[in-house]
Amino acid sequence: MGYFALRAAYRAIIDLYRRFAAPRPPEDILTIVAATIATGVSAQGMWRFSGDVLGFDGPLRLLLFAFIEVAVITSAVRARRNMRENYSAGIDGIAVWVFTSLSAVLSSMDARSLPEAMFRLAAPLVAAWLWERGMAIERHRITGRARINWRITPERVMVRIGLAEAGDRTASEVDAHRRLTRVALAAKRARALRAAGASDRKMRAALRKLDRAMDQAVEYTGLAVDAERQEALLSQIGALYNTSALIDLSPPVPWASEEEEEKQAVRPMHAALLAAGAPGAAAALLDDEDDDEEGREAAEPAPPVDTAQRAALMRAARQYWDREIERRFVPRAADIAHEIGIPLATAREYRALWKLEPKAHALLEAAYNEHGIIDTGTFPAITAPESVVTVNGSAASR
C-alpha cells in the first residue's frame, strides 16, 4: 500500500514539473522556491504572533494565522497577470510590498531577542524582493527593456573618477589621445602668452612645456610617421585656436520653416547692400519673395508650340537679354519668363547659357566683388555702375 502511495506521489510531482516547471527558465524556478521558503518563515512568525499576542488556539489559529501571506500571494498573482496584460504591475504590485512590510513588522513584534527580530523583519522582505526580481525578468522578456536605468552604478562611478573608459578604446589609443591633447593645449597656451605680450620668462616656460609635450608625443604615439594622428593633432589645434569664432556663428534654426530660412539668408545681404550705399538693390532684395511668387506663376507649363513659334520666342528672349545687358542689368530667369511669356524652366535654361558670356559674366563678377552677391538666378536684377568689359572680355579703358 505504501509503495502505491509513493508511486502516486512521484507521478504527481513529475506531472507538476512537466506542466509548470519544465517550460520555465531555471532562474524563475529558483526565484519561486526561494520566495516560498521566505514566505514560510514569515508564516511561522505569524503563527507565533497569532497565538502569543492574539490568543488564537486550535482550528481558529490554523485558519487565521497566515491571512497576510495569502494576501501577499494573491496580490503577486494579480500583479503578474497585470504585467502580462498591461505591462505594469499596477496597484497589486504596491500591495505586495505593503502586505509584506506589515507581516514583517507584526512577526518581529513577538520576537524574544534582537537577532530574532531582525530575522523576522528580513524574511518577508526577501520574499518580496525575489518576487520583484521575477517581475523584472518577466517585464524584460515581454517588453524587451528594463524598467529604469540607474544614474549611479559601479561602472559610471569608475568612469567618473577616471578608473574606467566609457568607450571601447584601447589603452594605447587613450594614451595617444591624451598626449596629443597636451600638445594642443600647450601650443594654445604659448600662442596666448605671445599675443598678450607676456614676459620672456613666461614665454620660455610655455615653450619649454610645449617642447616637452611634443617630444613625448613623438616618442610614445608615433606622431612623426602616423598620418591619422597628425591630422587629429591639427584638428585639435584648429579647434582650440578658433574658439572665439563660435560667438560669430549663425547656425540655422532646426524648427524654422523654409520661408523663414530664406528670409534669414537674405537679411545679411540686405545689410551689406545698405552699407555699400545701394538702397535700391537692398529694397529689391527684400522684395525677392514677391518676385518668386511671380516666378512660380510663370513656371506653370505653357501650351505646346511648334518649332517656328519656339524659335521666335527664343529670338525675343535673346533680344530682351541683349538689351538689358547693354543697360548693364543681368535679368533673372523670372524676368525673362514674365517679359517673353515662356515657361520658367525654359528661361532658366537660356539664362544658364547666356550668363557665361563675357559681358554678363563680368557684370556678375563685379556685383560679387562689390556687394558680395552670389548669382543664383533668383536675385533681383544686378546693376554695374560702369561698363566693366569690352566685347572680347578684356578690361575697359578709362
Secondary structure, DSSP 4 states (H G I P E B T S, - for coil): -HHHHHHHHHHHHHHHIIIIITTS-HHHHHHHHHHHHHHHHHHHHHHHHHHHTS---THHHHHHTTHHHHHHHHHHHHHHHHHHHHSS-HHHHHHHHHHHHHHHHHHHHT-SSHHHHHHHHHHHHHHHHHHHHHHHHHHHHHHSS-S---SS-HHHHHHHTTSS-SSS--HHHHHHHHHHHHHHHHHHHHHHHHHTT--HHHHHHHHHHHHHHHHHHHHHH-TTT-HHHHHHHHHHHHHHHTGGGGGG--PPPTT--HHHHHHHHHHHHHHHHHHTT-HHHHHHHHTHHHHHHHHHHHTSPPPP--HHHHHHHHHHHHHHHHHHHHTTEE--HHHHHHHHT--HHHHHHHHHHHTTSHHHHHHHHHHHHHH-PPP-S-SPPEE-SS--B-TTSPBPP-
